[in-house]
Amino acid sequence: MPHFFPAQYSTLSAAALRDYLIENYQLDQSTTCRLLIRNVSDTYVLENLNHKYVFKIYRDAHRKRHEIEAEVELLNILHANGNSVSYPIKDLEGKQIQQFNAIEGFRNGVLFTFAEGSVILDLEDLHLIQLGHDMAKLHQSTSSIKLSNTRPIFNFETTLFEPLKSLEPHFSEMKDEYAYLRNIAKKVILKFEEFDTAAFSYGYCHYDFFPKNFHFNAQGKITFFDFDFAGEGYLVNDLMSFLNHYFFHQQSNSISREQAEKDFATFLAAYQELRPLTDDERKAIPYLGITFHIFFLKFFYDHYDDWSNIFLTPRYTKHRVALIKKWEEMYCNF
């Protein structure tokens, strides 16, 4: 029996996956398989003349089996409720999760329907209105269910306190930046004491609502995908993550501040046609943006070994803290 030296992150062969998936899902023999992204989860695209699919391989360090089962359960419910999402496909035995004995241990994978269309970064009013309506419909579903398996919870413990505790060693040579993060976290907590959070809508958030995670087809229909970060929390977290699109778009000089504010207001108005927000929910959106940025600093820190030095070098860390300062300047009023 061959002995393999242990690994922490392997890349499964696209050729071997092709053969496996053709057999287990009875896909056309002409189906091709190629690696698209090696990141939070590894994403492969399968394609033949008539159909296109996405196969995602999760890393155990990022998502445990029960969390994947919860994501599959959530997407099955959303699809059944008529939400336009990329959803899991069953194999010949009725299974929606495949398991592979990789070098680092068991890895789980799911075959998804392909989200037809493409990413649109510069969204026009018709896109924004459709997005507002469809996100509101999604929240109508995610606010009324409780999954049998657990997903992450987005609260101040998981997006502020735990991240700052975990990140402290990383900031040993960046004391001013760390002091800033601790200080602004306290400001966020105090700010939320002004809000009636008991009236906030709560449910399962996508938590990564950037245009890269939904496609528009030629007829303007949206399909949502990549629910890898989906978890429980205030539903306005999703509106906040979409606001981040406009924040980063402005940082790259791809849109003016005036146009960004106008576009987000168009989206927000469309959303509220189906799901009205309280005044405090609207006011809370900018402050949840602080928690979002600190949460992802921890995520990059936790997964530094898997992505080498692309993320969280001292220069990158200081850049991210500078972005939080910019976010505070643009959106917050402490």
N, C-alpha and C positions, 0 to 999 in steps of 0.2 A: 504494500500500500504506500503510495507516495506521501512524503511529508512536506507540507507547505509551511514556510515561515509565516507567522501571523501578520495580518494586515489590519489597518483601521478603516480603510476606505478603498474598495476595489471598484473597477468599472466593468460591468458585465458585458460580454461580447454581444454586439449587435447582431452578428451572424447567427450565434447560438439562440438568442432570443427570438429571432425571426422564425427559426425552425420550431421552437417550442410553442410560440403563439399561433403559428399556422396550424399546428397539430391540435392544440387544446381549444382553439376557438373556431376551427374549421374555416380559416381564412383562405382566400384564393392563393394558389401556389405561386402566383406572380408577385405576391406582396413583398415589398422591400422594407428594410428596417435600418434606420440610421440614428445615431446619437445626436440629439439636438442641443441639450444643455446638461452640464455636470455641475450641479449647484446644490441648493437646498435638498432637492431630490433630483435624481437623474431622469431626464426626459428623452424618450425615443419617439420618433415619428415612423409610423407604418403606413404604407401607401400601395394601392394597386389601381387599376384603371377605373374602378367604380367606387372605392371607399378609401377613407383616410382615418387613422386612429392615432391616439397618443397613449404611450405606455410609460407609466411613472414607476421608478424604483425608489423606495424610501430608504433612508439611512436610519438604523436603529438608534443611533445617537441623537437623532432629531425627532423621530416619531416612533413610539412604541406601537405594537400590534393593536392594542385596544383603541389607540387614537386614530389609527387608520380605519378600523372598523367603524368608529364614530363618524369619520369623514364620509365614508361610503354610505352609511345610514342617512346622514344629512343630505347628501346629493340624491339619494333614492327618493327621499321625501320631497325635496324641491322639484325634482323631475315629475313626480306623481302629481304635484300640486300645479303643474303647468308652468313653472319657472323655466326660463331658457338657460340651461346650464349644460356643461359638458359632464356627462354622467357615466358611472361604471357599467361595463358590459359583463354579462355572465358567460362563463365558459361552458363547455359541453356538459359538465357536471353540475352546473348552476352556481359555481363559485365566482365571486367577484374579486377575491384577493389571491394572488399567487405567491408562493414562498420558494425562495432559492437558497441553497446552502452555499453561500459565497465564502471567500477566504476568511473574511472577518467575522463570519457567523451568518445566521439567517437574515435575509433581506426580503421584504415584502413588496409586491408590485401590483398595480391595478391598470387594466386597459380601459381607456375612456373614449367616448365618442369625440370626434374632432369638432372644435368650434369653428364653424364655417365663417369665412370672411377674413378680415385683417384688422390690425391695430390702427387706430386713428389718433394721433397725438394732438393735432390742431382741430379740436371739436367745434363744430358749428352749432347754431341754436337748435336745429332739428335733432342733432345727436344728443345734445345736453338735455333736451326735453324728454327724449326717449330714455336716456340713462336715468334721469330722475324718476320717471314713472316705473321703470323696471327694477330699480333698486328698492323703491318703496314696496313694490309687489313682493320682492324677495324678502323684505323685512316683515311683511304680513305673514309669511310662512315661518320665518326663523324666530319670530316673537311668540309663537303659539305652540311650540313643541319642546319636549325634553327628551334628549337622546338617551338610549340605554347604556351607551359607553361614554366615557368622559373625554372632553376636549379641554385645552388650556382655558384658564379664566383670566380675563383682562381687568385687573383692578389695581389699586395703588400699590398693593403688596408685590404684585408680579411685574408691574411696569415702572415702579420707582424704587421701592425699598430694596427688593432683592437685587435688581440690577446695580444699584449704587454700592451695595455690600460686595457683590461679586467683582465689580470693576475697580474697587479701591487699590488692589495691588498693581493693576495696570497703570494707574495714575500716580505711582510713587514719584516719578520724575516730572509730573505735570500737576503740581499741587494747586496752582491757581485755577486751572480748568476744573479740577475735581471740586474745589470749594464752590465754584460757580454752579456746578450741577447740583450739589447738595442744597445750595441756597435757593435755586429756582424750584427744586422739588418741594421745598417747604412752602414757597409762594403758591404753588399749584394747590397743595393741600388746603391752605388758608382760603384760596379763591373758591374752592368747591364748597366751603362751609357757607358761602353766600347763596348757593344754588339749592333748589328743592329737588334733590336727586331722587327722592322717592317717586316723583312723577315722571322720571326718565323712562323711555321704552328700553326694555332689556331683552336680550335673546342671543342668538348666535351671529357673530360678526364675521365678515370675510377678512377684515383687518389688513387688506392689501389692495384696496380698490384703486389701482393705477390703471391707465389705459392699456398697459401691457397685459392685463389680465381679463380683458373682454374684447371680443371681435364684433365688428359690424359687417354684415353681409351686404350684397349689392342692393337689397331692398330696405336696408336700414335696420334689420333685425339684429338685436344684441344677443350674444351668447357669453355667459360668464364662465370662467374657469379658474383653475389654480386656487383651490380652497385649502392650501397647505397650512396656512396660519389660522384657519377658522377656529373661533373659540367664543366663549360666553362673555358678554359685557354690554355696556351701553351701546345701543345701535347707532348712535351718532358717531361712534368710532369710525364707521364706514364712510360717513360724510367727511370726517376729519382726514382720513387717509386719501380721499379724492382731492381734498383741498391741497394736500401735499404735492399732487401733480402740478398744480398751478404755482406752488412755491418753488419747486425745482425748475419748472419751465421758465420762471422769471430769473432764477439764478443763472441759467444758461443763455439769458437774453433772447429767448424764443418767443416771448410775449411781453407786452407792457403791463404794468401794474393795473392800469385802468381797464384794459381788456380782460385781464385775469379776474378782477373783481366783478366785472359785468357777467362773464361766463359762469362763474361760480354762483352768482345770484340767480341766473337763469336756471341752472341745475337745481338749486335749492327750492326755488318757487315751484318747479315741476314736481319735485319730490313731495312737497307739502300739499299738492293737489290731491294726493292719495293718502298721505300720512302726515297730518299736521304735527309740528314740533312745538313744544313749550318755548317760551321766551328764554328760559334758563338753558334748555338744550342747545339752542342756537348760540347763546353766549359761551357755553362750555366747549364748543368745537375747537377754538384756538388753544385752550389750555390742555386739552387731550393731545394736541399735537406735540407738546413737550414730553408727555409720557411715551408717545409713539417713538420719538427719536432716541430717548434713553433706553427704551426696550430693545431697539435694534442695535444700539451700541453693545449691549450685553450679548445679543445674539451673535454678532460678529466676534466678540471676545470668546464666547463658548466654543465657536467653530473655527477658531484661528488655525488649529492644526490641520484641518481639512482643506483650507483654502490658502495655505501658505501666507505670504505677507501682502497679498492683494488688499486685504482688509486689516485695519487696526494697527498699522505702523504708527509711530508717534506723529508723523506728519498728517496721516489720515485722521487720527484721533482728534488732533487739534482742529483740523478742517471741519469735522463733524460737530465739535463743540461750537465753533464759529457759526455754523449753520443754525444751531439751536439759538444762539444769541441773535442771529438775523431773524429767525422765526419770532422770537419774543418781541423784537423791535417792530416787526411788520404787523403782528396779529394780536399781541397780548397787551393788557392794560392792568398791571398789578397795582 
